[in-house]
Amino acid sequence: MLKLENIEHYYDHVYALKKVSIELNEGETVALIGANGAGKSSILRIITGLNKPKSGTVTFQGKAINKMSPSQIVQAGIVMVPEGRRVFPYMSVRDNLLMGAFSRSSKTEIKNSLDQVLERFPILQERYNQSAGTLSGGEQQMMVIGRALMAKPKLLLLDEPSLGIAPKLVAEIARAIIQINKEEKVSVLLVEQNSRMALRISHRAYAMTTGSVAISGKSADLLEDDRIRAAYLGGEV
Amino acid sequence: MEQILVNGAYLGAQYALIALGLTLIFALMNVMNFAHGQMYVLGGFVTYTIYGQLGMPYALALFVTAITLAVVGAVVEKFLFRPVIKRSQRDESTMLLAAGLGFFLDAVILLVFGEKQRGVPKLINGVFNWDFRVIMPYDRILIFALAVACIIGFMLFMQYSKTGRALRALAQDRDAAQLMGVDVDRYGMTGFALGAMLAGIVGGLLVTITGVNLGMGGPTSTKAFMMVMIGGAGVIPGAIFGGLILGFMESILLSTLASYGDITYLVIFVSLMIFLAIRPNGLMGKPWG
């Protein structure tokens, strides 16, 4: 479904990505794990069109998308939940969610999606008319996932959804990601520093170090891999 | 006293409408449009030509003014500001561009409309007189009502329309808005057009009361800039408050300081300096509300 081939990217002559190739099949949840600066977020910014790769190609459902603008890529069905949540802080929860449906036009379909999102995250119903900036971190994270679902994506990109969230809510968000993947048949590309959580909820994973893919494979296998344990799971257990 | 307050509200409503346009452009593009006053003057001259010269209905003149200025705003954004923003890393470039655009528009206005003060026939005659406590010509009341209607219309548009929502989203978080599928170029242009249109509408409204002349552009830009600084740059309610505050200050100080000579704006500038030293972000200094 999504294929990155030999992507290279650098900022001010410093390599951020060196010949990165990643593939994601329809219906899969794929995790990208790795430390800060490993290039995970750069990959997402390239897929969404916010950054353009210096070389290499990105194809989505057989079409090259690396020359398309961010809004065209959203139209194609790729929607990202950015790192740090990036809510529209002075807009209500309602308006934030409606912004998610910006690329769609059918009012009844948008209304249906809105009902679905509010059903999935009942807390958003309670906060419906509140400014998004007044929500807690966990609530904001649910809202931005809901906002992304409002676009009816085929592929959902999640950038560090557990960052700065209370542990109890991390489990809830993880559950929501699994459900979205299974029930709504949305493919998911998950970028996480919380490698354990990412490997538990994904089918396959790529482990990155300084701009390139070091190890890849089935997530269940990687959880048992000694190299992964030492480098990404903090060595314990 | 009632008279002073009524004058203040009247002035404040016009000012708020000017400030709204400026703050919208700032919030969306991070551009301080120093040519805003010139756009206002241009709007005044367009209305003058269509209503005053050609004798067409005022409503039509105001409509054409709005469209003309929206087109000017869109063109200026697409061919001047957008390329400069794309290629320059520094905010100063767009400031200089805006200032240059102001001079350019001044020159265009001088060439096309001349340097004379122009006025138009009164919209309606008669004066409202409440026991000699408040005296207000009917046309001023009409213009005040139109300005308030425009402010309310603009706010409803920003709050409830899809375009308004996209503009607010763009102002609050550019990247996130793009990720929702908002086309930055298209909506940047829309916002600029809308901001210029508001300036033009005020010009079209005020030409019926005070007339219009070439020299009004620069001072109006400065005033608009002040209102935005008072309220907090990029914030809708801030612009409205800023406009009202400046309107009331002008009306109150003009009458109370009359015996000391023409020092109203001296006092206003000094108080603005002190105010900004205490609250550099203005009353509501946060990005977009």
Boltz contact constraints between the chains, C-beta under 6 A:
constraints:
  - contact:
      token1: [A, 70]
      token2: [B, 178]
      max_distance: 6.0
  - contact:
      token1: [A, 71]
      token2: [B, 181]
      max_distance: 6.0
  - contact:
      token1: [A, 71]
      token2: [B, 183]
      max_distance: 6.0
  - contact:
      token1: [A, 74]
      token2: [B, 181]
      max_distance: 6.0
  - contact:
      token1: [A, 80]
      token2: [B, 179]
      max_distance: 6.0
  - contact:
      token1: [A, 82]
      token2: [B, 176]
      max_distance: 6.0
  - contact:
      token1: [A, 86]
      token2: [B, 173]
      max_distance: 6.0
  - contact:
      token1: [A, 86]
      token2: [B, 176]
      max_distance: 6.0
  - contact:
      token1: [A, 88]
      token2: [B, 169]
      max_distance: 6.0
  - contact:
      token1: [A, 88]
      token2: [B, 172]
      max_distance: 6.0
  - contact:
      token1: [A, 88]
      token2: [B, 173]
      max_distance: 6.0
  - contact:
      token1: [A, 90]
      token2: [B, 172]
      max_distance: 6.0
  - contact:
      token1: [A, 90]
      token2: [B, 288]
      max_distance: 6.0
  - contact:
      token1: [A, 90]
      token2: [B, 289]
      max_distance: 6.0
  - contact:
      token1: [A, 95]
      token2: [B, 165]
      max_distance: 6.0
  - contact:
      token1: [A, 99]
      token2: [B, 169]
      max_distance: 6.0
  - contact:
      token1: [A, 99]
      token2: [B, 180]
      max_distance: 6.0
  - contact:
      token1: [A, 100]
      token2: [B, 180]
      max_distance: 6.0
  - contact:
      token1: [A, 102]
      token2: [B, 180]
      max_distance: 6.0
  - contact:
      token1: [A, 102]
      token2: [B, 181]
      max_distance: 6.0
  - contact:
      token1: [A, 102]
      token2: [B, 182]
      max_distance: 6.0
  - contact:
      token1: [A, 103]
      token2: [B, 181]
      max_distance: 6.0
